[in-house]
C-alpha cells in the first residue's frame, strides 16, 4: 500500500533515466486484502485529493468508516469502479460518495448487494455530471429507489444505465426513469427485472436515439448506429433552419425598408397638404369629446340622484309596511289573548253553573228526604244552611282570589307586552321571526288545550249524566219500594227506611270523595302529560332548527361549488374552443404561408426553379414548404401504411414494416435505397434521384435508415486493425476509415477518442521498451544494479487485453525464486515491435515464420538472461486515464 501511495513521488535514485509525472488514477482491481488500514493510509495521503479515477473492483474487505473518510477527500473523482465488492459496499458508503464527489461521471456497482435506495438517491441528487451508472446484481433496489430519477437534473445528461439482475424494479420504476432522463439516456438494460415488454414499448417513442432490443443477454433500449452523429445533425438542422429564417427575415426587412422609404416619400407631400385638416379634425374631436364627457357626467349624476330617490322611497315604503305588519300582528295577538281570557272566564262560569246545578240537585234530594222525616229534615235544614253559608263564603273567597289573580296576571301580561313592545321596537328585525314562531306555538298550544278541554268536558258531562241517571233511577226505585212497603208495613219499616237512607247517604258521600280523588289524580296526570309534551315539542323544535341551519349551510356550500364548477367548466370550454380555433387558424396560416411558393421554369438553364410570392426569395431546390404539401405515397407491398423507404432497383415504395420483413433480407439486401422522410418526419428533397442523396451542404444523411458502412456480426468483412473493443475498416468507396465497436455496436467515420488513447499507449509502450533496454544494459555493465531498475521496471511482465478490453498481467519474481524460469531454455520465438502498425509480433528464428498471435511455446526471458537483458512492457490502462504506469 505504501508503494501505491508513493508511486507519483520523484525518485532520487541516479539509475532512473525517466521520472514519470503524477498520475490521477489508481487501480486496485482484485486486491482482496485491501482493508481498513490500507484505506486509512490512502485517505491520509495527499495525492488522493487530485485523484480522478479509482478502481476497487473485487476488494471484498472494504471498511465502511475508512471508506467514508476516504470519500471526503475525493472531490475531483470522475470514475469509480466497485464491481464485485459484494456486501462490503454499503448504502452509507454510496451516500458518502454522492455527497462528496460532485464531479463523478462513471460509477460501476456490479454485484454490490448492500446498495439500496438511499445510495441511489444521493448519487442522483448530488452527482449532476453523471454519464453512466451500472447497478448489475444490486438486488436491494426497487421501484422506490428509481423515484429520484424522475426529478433528476443531469448536465449534460446520463447516457448509460444498467439494471441487470434487479428483481425489485418493475414498470413503476421504469416509468419514473423515462419521465426524468428520456432526453439524454440512450442505453438502458433491464434484463432480470420485473419490467414488462409492453411498458418498455410504451416508453420507446420518448427516446429519439434508441431502439428496443430483447435477447438472451439484453433487454431494454439500445443506441442507434452513430447516434452521436444524429445529435450533431439535429443540432445542425436546427441551426440551418434558424439561418434560413434569419435570411428570410433579413430579406423581408430590407424589402420592408425599401417599401417604407417609398411610402415616406409618397406621404411626405400628403402630410403637408392634409396637416391643417388633421389639426382641425383633432380640435373638433377634442371639443366633441369634451361635450360628450360633460353630457356623460350629467347623465351619471342624474342616474345617481334618481337611484338615491328610489332608495329613499323604497325605504319609506318598507318602513310603512313593517309598521302595518307590526300593528296587524299586535291586533292578532290581542285578539288571541282576549279569546284565551274569555275562554277561561267562560269555563269558570260553566264550572260555577255546574256546581250550582249539582248543589241544587243535592238540595232537592235532601228536601225529598226531609219530607219523610220532619225532625230529621229540620236538622238537615240547619246543617244545610250552615254548609250553604260556608260554601258561599268559599265562593266569595274564590271570586276574590280569582279577581286578584286576574288583576296580577293582567298587570304582568301588560308589563310583559310593554317590555316585548320595547324589545320589538329595539330589535324588531331580530324578533320578527321569533314572534311569528312564538305566535304559531301559542296558537297550536291554545288549539291543543281547547281540544283537551272539550274532551275532558264531554267526559265530565257524561259522568255527571250517568251519575244523575243512576241517582234518579235509584231514587225512583227507592220511592216505589217505600210506597209499597208504606202501604204494607209503614210502621215496621220506618226505622229500617231511616237506616237505609242514612247508609245510602254515606255511600253517596263516599263515592263523591272517591270521584274527587280520581279527578285530582287525572288532573295531575294530564298536567304531567302536557308538561312532557311541551318539553318534547321544544326539544324537537330545537333539533329541527339545527337541521334546518345545517341544510341551509350545505345548500349554500353546494350552490357556491356549483357556481365555481360552472365558472371552471365555462373557462375550460372557452380555452378549449379558443385553442381549437387558434390551431385551426395556425394551420390555415401555415398552409397559406407554404402556398406562397410557386414552381416556375428557367428557359436558359432548362430546369425548374421556385419563387416565393411574398418574400421574393428564389431557390433552385424544392423548399420544405412544398415538400410538406406533397401527397405522401402508400406502401407498394401492403397498400395501407404510408411509405418510408424507396428502392432504386425495384422502383417501389415500402413502409418500415414491409421493408424489414420483405425487402431487407435475401438477394435484395444490397439494393440501394433512400428514406423519404428525415428524423422529424419531414419530406426530404433528393435532387437528381441520388440513392442516397446529400444535402447542398455536403453533409451526409446520417438519419437515413441503415446508410453507413455495412460491418459487424451480420456481415463477413475483415477489419484492417483492432484496438481493444474497436475495429477499423477501410471504406474504399468513400476513401475513409470506418470504426466499429463490438461491445456497443456503435459505428462512426470519425476516429473515436479511445482509439487515439490506445495508439498513444502503444507509442508509450515502444518508448518504454527502448528505455528498459537501455536500463538493462546499464545494469549489466555496472554489475548488480539491476535491483534498482527493478524498483521501477518489472522484468517478465506480460500484459494484454482480453476480449472485453480489460488488461491481464503476469509478474514473475525478480529475485530468481520463480520456478517457472528454472531450467530455462532459449526459445525459438522472439518478440519484436512493428512500427508501421504499432503492434507487437513474434518471429521464429528457425522457420522464419512471423505472426501477430502469441505462439503457445513462446517463453518470456527471465531477468539476467541473454547477458542481463530485461524484457519490459508497458501496462496499458483503461480508457480515459491521463497516463500509464511504467512497470
C-alpha positions in Angstrom: 0.0 0.0 0.0 2.9 2.4 0.7 4.2 1.7 -2.8 0.9 2.6 -4.2 0.7 5.8 -2.4 4.2 6.9 -3.2 4.2 5.9 -6.9 4.0 9.5 -8.0 6.8 10.8 -5.8 10.0 11.9 -7.5 12.9 9.4 -7.2 16.4 10.3 -6.1 17.9 7.1 -7.5 20.7 8.1 -10.0 19.9 5.0 -12.1 16.4 6.3 -13.0 16.6 7.7 -16.5 13.0 8.9 -16.6 10.7 10.1 -13.8 7.1 9.7 -14.6 4.7 12.6 -13.7 1.9 12.4 -11.2 -0.9 10.1 -12.3 -4.5 11.0 -11.5 -5.8 7.4 -11.3 -5.4 4.3 -9.1 -6.4 0.7 -9.9 -6.5 -1.9 -7.2 -8.6 -4.5 -9.1 -8.8 -7.8 -7.4 -6.7 -6.8 -4.3 -8.8 -8.7 -1.9 -6.6 -7.8 1.1 -7.2 -4.1 0.9 -9.0 -3.4 4.2 -9.3 -0.7 6.9 -5.6 0.1 7.3 -4.9 0.4 3.6 -7.9 2.7 3.1 -6.9 4.9 6.0 -3.4 5.2 4.7 -4.8 6.1 1.3 -7.1 8.7 2.8 -4.2 10.2 4.8 -2.1 10.7 1.6 -2.2 14.0 -0.2 -2.4 12.8 -3.8 -6.0 11.4 -3.4 -7.4 14.9 -3.4 -6.4 15.1 -7.1 -7.4 11.5 -7.9 -9.8 11.3 -10.9 -10.1 7.5 -11.5 -10.4 4.9 -8.7 -10.9 1.2 -9.2 -11.5 -1.1 -6.2 -13.2 -3.9 -8.1 -13.1 -7.2 -6.2 -11.9 -5.7 -2.9 -14.3 -7.6 -0.7 -12.8 -6.4 2.6 -13.5 -2.7 2.4 -14.2 -1.0 5.7 -17.2 1.3 5.9 -15.9 4.1 8.2 -12.5 4.1 6.4 -14.1 4.4 3.0 -16.4 7.2 4.1 -13.3 9.1 5.4 -11.7 8.5 2.1 -14.7 9.8 0.2 -14.4 13.1 2.0 -11.1 13.7 0.1 -12.2 12.5 -3.4 -13.5 15.9 -4.6 -12.0 15.5 -8.1 -13.1 11.9 -8.7 -14.7 11.2 -12.0 -14.6 7.4 -12.4 -15.3 4.9 -9.6 -15.3 1.1 -10.0 -16.6 -1.0 -7.1 -17.7 -4.0 -9.1 -17.6 -7.4 -7.3 -17.3 -6.0 -3.8 -20.5 -7.9 -2.8 -21.7 -6.9 0.7 -18.6 -4.8 1.5 -20.2 -1.8 -0.2 -23.0 -0.4 1.9 -25.6 2.2 1.4 -23.8 4.7 3.6 -20.6 4.4 1.6 -22.5 5.2 -1.6 -24.2 8.1 0.1 -20.8 9.5 1.1 -19.6 9.2 -2.5 -22.6 11.0 -3.7 -22.3 13.9 -1.2 -18.5 14.4 -1.6 -17.9 13.6 -5.3 -19.9 16.1 -7.3 -17.7 15.6 -10.4 -18.4 11.9 -10.6 -19.2 10.8 -14.2 -18.9 7.0 -14.2 -19.7 4.5 -11.4 -19.8 0.7 -11.5 -21.6 -1.1 -8.6 -21.9 -4.5 -10.2 -22.7 -7.2 -7.6 -22.8 -4.7 -4.7 -25.6 -6.3 -2.8 -25.6 -3.7 0.0 -26.6 -0.7 -2.2 -30.1 0.5 -1.6 -32.5 3.4 -2.3 -30.7 6.0 -0.2 -27.4 5.5 -2.0 -29.1 5.8 -5.4 -30.9 9.0 -4.3 -27.6 10.5 -3.1 -25.9 9.8 -6.4 -28.8 11.2 -8.5 -29.2 14.3 -6.4 -25.6 15.3 -5.9 -23.7 13.9 -8.9 -25.1 16.2 -11.6 -22.4 15.2 -14.2 -23.2 11.5 -14.2 -22.9 9.8 -17.6 -23.0 6.1 -16.9 -24.3 4.0 -13.9 -24.1 0.2 -13.6 -26.2 -1.5 -10.9 -25.9 -5.1 -12.1 -26.8 -7.6 -9.4 -27.9 -4.9 -6.8 -30.9 -7.0 -5.7 -31.9 -4.5 -2.9 -33.0 -1.9 -5.4 -36.8 -1.5 -6.0 -39.2 1.0 -7.6 -38.8 3.5 -4.8 -35.0 3.6 -5.5 -35.8 4.8 -9.1 -38.0 7.6 -7.9 -35.1 10.2 -7.7 -34.6 9.7 -11.5 -38.0 11.4 -12.1 -36.6 14.7 -10.8 -33.0 14.3 -11.9 -31.2 17.2 -13.5 -28.1 15.7 -15.1 -25.9 18.0 -17.2 -25.1 17.3 -20.0 -27.1 14.1 -19.2 -26.8 10.4 -18.3 -26.3 8.1 -21.3 -26.0 4.6 -19.9 -28.0 2.9 -17.1 -27.6 -0.8 -16.4 -30.1 -2.5 -14.0 -29.4 -6.2 -14.9 -30.5 -8.6 -12.1 -32.5 -6.2 -10.1 -35.8 -8.1 -9.4 -37.3 -5.4 -7.3 -37.7 -2.9 -10.2 -40.9 -3.0 -12.1 -43.0 -1.0 -14.5 -43.4 1.9 -12.0 -39.6 2.3 -11.6 -39.3 2.2 -15.4 -41.9 5.0 -15.9 -40.0 7.2 -13.3 -36.7 6.6 -15.2 -38.4 7.5 -18.5 -40.0 10.7 -17.0 -36.7 12.1 -15.8 -33.9 11.1 -18.2 -35.6 10.5 -21.5 -33.8 13.4 -23.2 -30.3 12.0 -22.7 -30.5 8.3 -22.0 -29.5 6.0 -24.9 -28.6 2.7 -23.3 -30.9 1.1 -20.7 -30.5 -2.6 -19.8 -33.3 -4.0 -17.6 -32.6 -7.7 -18.1 -33.7 -9.7 -14.9 -36.2 -7.1 -13.7 -40.0 -7.2 -13.4 -40.4 -4.7 -16.2 -42.7 -5.9 -19.0 -42.2 -5.6 -22.7 -45.4 -3.6 -23.1 -44.3 -1.0 -20.6 -40.9 -0.7 -22.3 -42.6 -0.4 -25.7 -44.9 2.3 -24.5 -41.8 4.4 -23.4 -39.9 3.8 -26.6 -41.2 6.7 -28.5 -39.7 9.1 -26.0 -36.1 8.0 -26.7 -35.1 9.5 -30.1 -31.8 7.8 -30.4 -32.5 4.3 -29.1 -34.3 1.2 -30.3 -35.8 -1.7 -28.4 -33.7 -4.9 -28.2 -34.5 -8.1 -26.4 -32.4 -11.3 -26.5 -30.9 -13.8 -24.0 -28.4 -11.3 -22.6 -30.1 -7.9 -23.2 -33.5 -6.4 -22.7 -34.1 -2.7 -23.0 -33.1 0.3 -25.0 -30.1 0.1 -27.3 -28.5 3.1 -29.1 -29.0 3.5 -32.7 -25.9 3.4 -35.0 -24.0 6.7 -34.9 -26.4 8.2 -32.5 -23.9 10.9 -31.6 -23.7 12.0 -35.2 -27.5 12.1 -35.3 -27.5 14.5 -32.3 -25.0 16.7 -34.2 -27.0 16.6 -37.4 -30.2 17.5 -35.5 -28.4 20.4 -33.9 -27.1 21.4 -37.4 -30.7 21.1 -38.8 -31.9 23.5 -36.1 -29.1 25.9 -36.9 -29.7 25.6 -40.6 -33.4 26.3 -40.2 -32.6 29.3 -38.0 -30.2 30.6 -40.5 -32.8 30.2 -43.3 -35.3 32.1 -41.1 -32.8 34.8 -40.4 -32.0 35.2 -44.1 -35.7 35.4 -44.9 -36.3 37.8 -42.1 -33.3 39.9 -43.3 -34.6 40.0 -46.8 -38.1 40.8 -45.6 -36.6 43.6 -43.5 -34.8 45.0 -46.5 -38.0 44.8 -48.6 -39.9 46.5 -45.8 -37.3 49.2 -45.5 -37.4 50.0 -49.2 -41.2 50.0 -49.1 -41.1 52.2 -46.1 -38.8 54.7 -47.9 -41.2 54.8 -50.8 -44.1 55.3 -48.5 -42.3 58.1 -46.7 -41.6 59.8 -50.0 -45.2 59.5 -51.0 -46.7 60.5 -47.7 -44.4 63.5 -47.2 -46.4 65.6 -49.7 -49.6 64.1 -48.5 -48.8 65.1 -44.9 -48.1 68.7 -46.0 -51.4 69.0 -47.7 -53.5 67.4 -45.0 -51.9 68.7 -41.9 -54.3 71.6 -41.4 -57.3 69.3 -42.0 -56.0 66.8 -39.4 -55.4 69.6 -36.9 -58.9 70.9 -37.4 -60.4 67.5 -37.1 -58.4 66.9 -34.0 -59.6 70.1 -32.4 -63.2 69.2 -33.4 -62.8 65.7 -31.9 -61.4 67.1 -28.7 -64.4 69.5 -28.4 -66.7 66.7 -29.2 -65.1 64.5 -26.6 -65.4 67.4 -24.1 -69.1 67.7 -24.8 -69.7 64.0 -24.6 -67.8 63.8 -21.4 -69.9 66.6 -19.9 -73.1 65.0 -21.0 -72.0 61.6 -19.6 -71.3 63.3 -16.3 -74.7 64.9 -16.2 -76.4 61.6 -17.1 -74.4 59.8 -14.5 -75.3 62.4 -11.8 -79.0 62.2 -12.8 -78.9 58.4 -12.6 -77.2 58.6 -9.1 -79.8 61.1 -7.8 -82.7 59.0 -9.2 -81.2 55.9 -7.6 -80.9 57.7 -4.2 -84.5 58.9 -4.5 -85.8 55.4 -5.3 -83.8 54.0 -2.4 -85.3 56.6 0.0 -88.8 56.0 -1.3 -88.3 52.2 -1.1 -87.1 52.6 2.5 -90.1 54.7 3.5 -92.5 52.1 1.9 -90.7 49.3 3.6 -90.9 51.2 7.0 -94.7 51.7 6.4 -95.2 48.0 5.5 -93.2 47.0 8.6 -95.4 49.2 10.9 -98.6 47.9 9.3 -97.4 44.3 9.7 -96.5 45.1 13.3 -100.0 46.6 14.1 -101.7 43.7 12.4 -99.6 41.3 14.4 -100.3 43.2 17.6 -104.1 43.2 16.9 -103.9 39.5 16.2 -102.0 38.8 19.4 -104.5 40.9 21.4 -107.4 39.0 19.8 -105.8 35.7 20.7 -105.2 36.9 24.3 -108.7 38.1 24.6 -110.1 34.8 23.3 -107.9 32.9 25.7 -109.1 35.1 28.6 -112.8 34.8 27.6 -112.5 31.1 27.2 -111.0 30.9 30.7 -113.8 33.1 32.2 -116.4 31.0 30.3 -115.0 27.8 31.6 -115.1 29.2 35.2 -118.7 30.4 34.7 -119.7 27.0 33.4 -118.0 25.4 36.3 -119.9 27.6 38.7 -123.2 26.8 37.0 -122.4 23.1 37.1 -121.6 23.4 40.8 -124.9 25.2 41.4 -126.8 22.6 39.5 -125.1 19.9 41.4 -125.8 21.7 44.7 -129.4 22.2 43.6 -129.8 18.5 42.9 -128.4 17.7 46.3 -130.8 20.2 47.9 -133.7 18.6 46.1 -132.7 15.2 47.2 -132.3 16.5 50.7 -135.7 18.1 50.6 -137.3 14.9 49.4 -135.7 13.1 52.2 -136.6 15.7 54.8 -140.3 15.4 53.8 -140.2 11.8 55.1 -138.9 12.7 58.4 -139.7 16.2 59.8 -137.4 16.1 62.7 -134.6 14.8 60.5 -135.4 17.4 57.9 -135.2 20.2 60.4 -131.8 19.0 61.5 -130.8 18.6 57.9 -132.1 22.0 57.1 -130.0 23.6 59.8 -126.9 21.6 58.6 -127.7 22.6 55.0 -127.9 26.3 55.9 -124.6 26.0 57.7 -123.0 24.3 54.7 -124.5 26.8 52.3 -123.1 29.6 54.3 -119.7 28.1 54.3 -120.0 27.4 50.6 -120.9 31.0 49.9 -118.0 32.2 51.9 -115.8 29.8 50.0 -117.2 31.1 46.7 -116.6 34.7 47.8 -113.0 33.9 48.6 -112.6 32.1 45.3 -114.0 35.0 43.4 -111.9 37.5 45.3 -108.8 35.4 44.8 -109.6 34.9 41.1 -110.1 38.7 40.7 -106.8 39.3 42.4 -105.0 36.7 40.2 -106.6 38.1 37.1 -105.5 41.6 38.1 -102.0 40.4 38.8 -101.9 38.3 35.6 -103.2 41.2 33.6 -100.6 43.5 35.0 -97.9 41.0 34.4 -99.1 40.4 30.9 -99.4 44.2 30.3 -95.8 44.7 31.6 -94.6 41.8 29.5 -96.4 43.2 26.5 -94.8 46.6 27.2 -91.4 45.0 27.5 -92.0 43.0 24.4 -93.1 46.1 22.6 -90.0 47.9 23.7 -87.8 45.0 22.8 -89.6 44.7 19.4 -89.0 48.4 18.8 -85.3 48.0 19.6 -84.8 44.6 18.0 -87.7 44.5 15.5 -85.7 43.0 12.7 -84.4 40.2 15.1 -87.8 39.5 16.8 -90.0 39.3 13.7 -89.1 35.7 13.1 -89.1 34.8 16.8 -92.6 36.5 17.3 -94.0 34.6 14.3 -92.7 31.3 15.7 -94.0 32.1 19.2 -97.4 33.0 17.9 -97.6 29.8 16.0 -96.6 27.9 19.1 -99.1 29.7 21.2 -101.9 29.2 18.7 -101.1 25.5 18.5 -101.0 25.3 22.3 -104.3 27.0 22.5 -105.9 24.7 20.0 -104.5 21.7 21.8 -105.8 22.9 25.1 -109.3 23.6 23.6 -109.3 20.0 22.2 -108.2 18.6 25.5 -110.7 20.7 27.5 -113.6 19.7 25.2 -112.7 16.1 25.6 -112.5 16.4 29.3 -115.8 18.4 29.5 -117.5 15.8 27.4 -116.1 13.1 29.7 -117.2 15.0 32.8 -120.7 15.7 31.4 -121.0 12.0 30.5 -120.0 11.0 34.1 -122.4 13.6 35.7 -125.2 12.5 33.4 -124.6 8.8 34.2 -124.4 9.6 37.9 -127.6 11.6 37.6 -129.4 8.9 35.8 -128.2 6.3 38.3 -129.3 8.5 41.2 -132.7 9.3 39.7 -133.3 5.6 39.0 -132.2 4.6 42.4 -134.4 7.3 44.0 -137.4 6.2 41.9 -136.8 2.6 42.8 -136.5 3.5 46.5 -139.6 5.7 46.4 -141.6 2.9 44.7 -140.3 0.4 47.2 -141.1 2.8 50.1 -144.6 3.4 48.8 -145.3 -0.3 48.5 -143.8 -1.0 51.9 -145.5 2.0 53.4 -148.8 0.6 52.5 -147.9 -2.8 53.9 -145.7 -2.2 56.7 -145.4 1.5 57.1 -144.8 1.4 60.8 -142.4 -1.5 60.7 -140.2 -0.1 58.0 -139.9 3.5 59.2 -136.9 2.7 61.3 -135.4 0.4 58.6 -136.1 3.1 56.0 -134.3 5.7 58.0 -131.3 3.4 58.5 -131.2 2.6 54.7 -131.4 6.3 53.9 -128.5 7.0 56.2 -126.4 4.3 54.6 -127.3 5.5 51.1 -126.3 9.0 52.0 -122.9 7.8 53.4 -122.3 5.7 50.3 -123.1 8.6 48.1 -120.8 10.8 50.1 -118.0 8.2 49.9 -118.5 7.9 46.1 -118.3 11.7 45.8 -115.0 11.7 47.8 -113.6 8.9 45.6 -114.6 10.7 42.5 -112.9 13.9 43.7 -109.7 11.9 44.3 -109.9 10.3 40.9 -110.4 13.8 39.3 -107.4 15.2 41.2 -105.3 12.2 40.1 -106.4 12.6 36.4 -105.7 16.3 36.5 -102.2 15.7 37.8 -101.6 13.1 35.1 -102.9 15.4 32.5 -100.6 18.2 33.6 -97.7 15.8 33.6 -98.6 14.8 30.0 -98.9 18.4 28.9 -95.5 19.3 30.5 -93.8 16.3 28.8 -95.4 17.2 25.5 -94.2 20.8 25.9 -90.6 19.6 26.6 -90.7 17.2 23.7 -92.0 19.8 21.4 -89.4 22.3 22.5 -86.6 19.7 22.0 -87.9 18.7 18.6 -88.1 22.3 17.6 -84.5 22.8 18.6 -83.3 19.8 16.7 -85.4 20.8 13.7 -83.8 24.3 13.7 -80.3 22.8 13.9 -81.1 20.6 11.0 -82.5 23.5 9.0 -79.4 25.5 9.7 -77.2 22.6 8.6 -79.2 22.1 5.5 -79.0 25.8 4.7 -75.2 25.8 5.1 -75.0 22.7 2.9 -77.2 24.2 0.3 -75.2 27.5 0.3 -71.9 25.5 0.0 -73.4 23.4 -2.7 -74.6 26.4 -4.6 -71.2 28.1 -4.2 -69.5 24.9 -5.5 -71.9 24.7 -8.4 -71.1 28.3 -9.3 -67.4 27.6 -9.1 -67.8 24.4 -11.2 -69.9 26.3 -13.8 -67.2 29.0 -14.0 -64.4 26.4 -14.2 -66.3 24.5 -16.9 -67.0 27.7 -18.8 -63.4 28.7 -18.7 -62.3 25.2 -19.8 -64.7 25.1 -22.6 -63.7 28.6 -23.7 -60.0 27.7 -23.5 -60.6 24.5 -25.5 -62.6 26.3 -28.1 -60.0 29.1 -28.3 -57.2 26.5 -28.6 -59.1 24.7 -31.3 -59.8 27.9 -33.2 -56.1 29.0 -32.7 -54.8 25.7 -34.0 -57.2 25.9 -37.0 -56.2 29.5 -37.8 -52.5 28.5 -37.4 -53.0 25.6 -39.8 -54.7 27.9 -42.3 -51.9 30.5 -41.9 -49.2 27.8 -42.3 -50.9 26.5 -45.4 -51.2 30.0 -46.9 -47.5 30.6 -46.0 -46.5 27.3 -47.7 -48.6 28.0 -50.7 -46.7 31.2 -51.3 -44.1 29.2 -53.1 -44.6 28.8 -56.9 -42.8 26.5 -59.3 -41.5 28.2 -62.4 -39.3 27.2 -65.3 -36.0 28.8 -66.4 -35.6 28.7 -70.2 -31.9 29.5 -70.1 -30.9 26.8 -67.5 -33.6 24.5 -68.8 -34.6 23.5 -65.3 -37.4 24.4 -62.9 -36.9 26.9 -60.0 -39.1 28.0 -57.1 -40.2 31.6 -56.3 -41.8 32.9 -53.1 -44.5 35.3 -54.0 -44.4 37.0 -50.5 -40.7 37.4 -49.8 -39.4 37.3 -53.4 -37.0 34.5 -52.5 -35.8 32.3 -55.3 -34.4 28.7 -54.9 -33.3 26.0 -57.3 -34.1 23.2 -54.8 -37.7 22.5 -53.8 -38.5 24.3 -50.5 -39.6 22.3 -47.4 -42.9 24.0 -47.5 -43.8 22.4 -50.9 -42.4 19.1 -49.8 -44.8 19.2 -46.8 -47.7 19.8 -49.2 -46.9 16.9 -51.4 -49.1 13.8 -51.1 -47.4 11.0 -49.2 -47.1 7.8 -51.2 -48.5 4.5 -49.9 -46.6 1.3 -49.5 -46.5 -0.7 -52.7 -46.5 -4.0 -50.8 -49.3 -3.6 -48.3 -51.0 -0.6 -49.9 -52.2 0.5 -46.4 -49.4 2.3 -44.5 -47.5 5.3 -45.7 -44.2 4.5 -47.4 -41.0 5.5 -45.7 -38.3 3.9 -47.9 -37.8 3.9 -51.8 -35.7 1.2 -53.5 -33.7 2.2 -56.6 -33.6 -1.2 -58.2 -37.2 -2.2 -57.6 -38.6 1.4 -58.2 -41.1 0.7 -55.4 -42.0 2.3 -52.1 -42.1 0.4 -48.8 -43.2 1.1 -45.2 -40.9 0.3 -42.4 -42.7 -3.0 -41.5 -42.7 -4.3 -45.1 -39.1 -3.2 -45.6 -37.9 -5.2 -42.6 -40.0 -8.3 -43.4 -39.9 -8.4 -47.2 -37.0 -6.4 -48.7 -34.3 -6.2 -46.1 -33.0 -9.8 -46.5 -32.2 -12.1 -49.3 -30.8 -11.0 -52.6 -32.3 -7.6 -52.3 -30.5 -6.6 -49.2 -27.7 -4.9 -51.2 -30.2 -2.8 -53.2 -29.6 0.9 -52.9 -32.4 2.8 -51.2 -33.2 6.1 -49.6 -35.5 7.3 -46.9 -38.4 9.5 -47.9 -38.6 11.4 -44.6 -36.0 12.6 -42.1 -35.9 12.1 -38.4 -38.6 14.8 -37.8 -40.9 13.1 -40.3 -40.4 15.8 -42.9 -40.2 15.1 -46.6 -36.6 15.0 -48.0 -35.6 16.6 -51.3 -33.0 14.3 -53.0 -32.4 16.4 -56.0 -31.4 14.4 -59.1 -32.6 11.0 -57.9 -29.4 10.0 -56.0 -29.5 6.9 -53.8 -28.8 8.2 -51.2 -28.6 11.9 -51.9 -26.8 14.6 -49.9 -27.8 18.0 -48.7 -26.5 21.0 -50.6 -24.1 21.5 -47.7 -22.5 18.1 -48.5 -23.5 16.7 -45.0 -24.4 13.0 -45.2 -27.9 12.0 -44.4 -26.9 10.1 -41.2 -30.5 9.9 -40.1 -31.4 7.7 -43.1 -32.3 4.1 -42.4 -29.1 1.9 -42.4 -27.0 4.2 -44.5 -23.5 3.5 -43.3 -20.7 1.0 -43.9 -22.2 -2.5 -43.5 -20.0 -4.1 -40.9 -20.5 -6.1 -37.7 -21.5 -9.6 -36.8 -24.1 -9.9 -39.6 -21.6 -9.1 -42.4 -18.4 -11.0 -43.4 -15.9 -8.2 -43.5 -12.5 -8.5 -42.0 -11.2 -5.5 -40.0 -8.0 -3.8 -41.1 -6.9 -3.2 -37.5 -8.1 -3.9 -33.9 -7.6 -1.9 -30.8 -9.4 -3.4 -27.8 -13.2 -3.4 -28.5 -12.7 -1.1 -31.5 -12.2 -2.4 -35.1 -11.0 -0.3 -38.1 -12.4 -0.9 -41.6 -11.2 0.7 -44.8 -14.1 2.2 -46.8 -12.6 2.2 -50.3 -15.7 3.8 -51.9 -15.7 6.8 -49.5 -11.9 6.8 -49.2 -12.1 7.0 -45.4 -11.7 4.7 -42.4 -14.8 3.4 -40.6 -14.6 2.4 -36.8 -16.9 -0.2 -35.2 -17.4 -1.0 -31.5 -18.0 -4.7 -31.0 -19.4 -4.2 -27.5 -22.0 -1.4 -28.1 -22.4 -2.0 -32.0 -21.6 1.7 -32.4 -20.1 2.8 -35.8 -18.6 6.1 -36.9 -16.3 7.6 -39.6 -14.5 9.8 -37.1 -11.7 8.3 -35.0 -13.0 7.6 -31.5 -11.1 9.0 -28.5 -10.5 5.5 -27.2 -8.6 4.6 -30.4 -6.4 7.6 -30.0 -5.7 6.7 -26.4 -4.8 3.2 -27.3 -2.4 4.4 -30.0 -0.8 6.7 -27.5 -0.5 3.8 -25.1 1.3 1.7 -27.8 3.6 4.6 -28.6 4.4 5.0 -24.9 5.0 1.3 -24.7 7.6 1.4 -27.5 9.4 4.3 -25.8 9.3 2.4 -22.5 10.8 -0.7 -24.1 13.7 1.3 -25.5 14.3 2.9 -22.1 14.1 -0.6 -20.5 16.7 -1.9 -22.8 19.0 1.0 -22.0 18.4 0.4 -18.3 19.1 -3.3 -18.6 22.4 -2.7 -20.5 23.4 -0.1 -17.8 22.5 -2.6 -15.0 24.6 -5.4 -16.6 27.5 -3.0 -17.2 27.5 -1.8 -13.6 27.0 -5.3 -12.2 24.3 -6.0 -9.7 22.5 -2.7 -10.3 19.5 -4.5 -11.8 17.7 -4.4 -8.5 17.5 -0.6 -8.6 15.9 -0.7 -12.0 13.5 -3.4 -10.9 12.0 -1.0 -8.5 10.6 0.8 -11.4 10.7 -1.8 -14.3 9.4 -5.3 -13.5 11.0 -7.9 -15.7 9.0 -10.6 -17.3 5.8 -8.6 -17.1 3.2 -9.9 -19.5 0.4 -7.6 -20.3 -2.5 -7.9 -22.7 -6.2 -7.4 -23.2 -9.0 -9.9 -23.0 -12.0 -9.9 -25.3 -13.7 -7.2 -23.3 -10.7 -4.8 -23.4 -9.5 -5.3 -19.8 -5.9 -5.9 -19.0 -4.4 -9.1 -17.6 -0.8 -9.3 -16.3 1.7 -11.7 -15.0 4.5 -10.7 -12.7 7.3 -13.3 -12.2 9.6 -12.8 -9.3 12.8 -10.8 -9.8 14.9 -12.5 -7.1 15.5 -15.7 -9.0 12.9 -17.7 -7.0 10.5 -18.1 -9.8 10.1 -21.8 -10.5 8.8 -21.1 -14.0 12.3 -19.9 -15.1 14.1 -23.0 -13.6 15.9 -24.8 -16.3 15.2 -22.0 -18.8 15.9 -22.8 -22.4 16.3 -20.3 -25.2 13.0 -20.0 -27.1 13.0 -20.1 -30.9 10.4 -17.3 -30.9 11.5 -13.7 -30.5 9.2 -10.8 -29.7 9.6 -7.7 -31.8 7.7 -4.4 -32.5 6.0 -3.4 -35.8 6.4 0.4 -36.1 4.1 0.6 -39.2 1.1 -1.0 -37.5 2.0 -0.1 -33.9 1.5 -3.7 -32.5 4.0 -6.4 -31.4 4.6 -9.5 -33.4 6.6 -12.8 -32.9 9.4 -14.1 -35.2 10.6 -17.8 -35.4 14.4 -17.8 -35.9 14.3 -21.4 -37.2 11.4 -21.4 -39.7 11.4 -17.7 -40.5 7.7 -17.5 -39.7 6.2 -14.3 -38.2 2.8 -13.8 -36.6 0.9 -11.3 -34.5 -0.6 -14.0 -32.3 1.3 -15.2 -29.3 2.7 -18.7 -30.0 1.9 -21.4 -27.4 5.6 -22.3 -27.0 6.8 -18.7 -26.6 8.7 -18.3 -23.3 9.3 -15.0 -21.6 13.0 -14.5 -20.9 14.0 -14.2 -17.2 15.9 -11.4 -15.6 19.6 -11.7 -16.4 19.1 -13.9 -19.5 21.0 -13.0 -22.7 23.6 -11.1 -20.9 21.4 -9.3 -18.4 18.8 -8.2 -20.9 15.4 -7.4 -19.3 12.3 -7.6 -21.4 10.0 -4.8 -20.4 6.5 -3.9 -21.3 4.1 -1.0 -20.7 1.0 -1.8 -18.6 -2.0 -0.5 -20.6 -4.6 1.4 -18.6 -8.3 1.8 -19.0 -9.6 4.4 -21.5 -9.9 7.9 -20.1 -6.6 7.8 -18.0 -4.2 10.6 -18.1 -1.1 8.4 -18.4 0.4 4.9 -18.0 2.5 3.4 -15.2 5.9 2.1 -16.3 6.3 -1.4 -14.9 
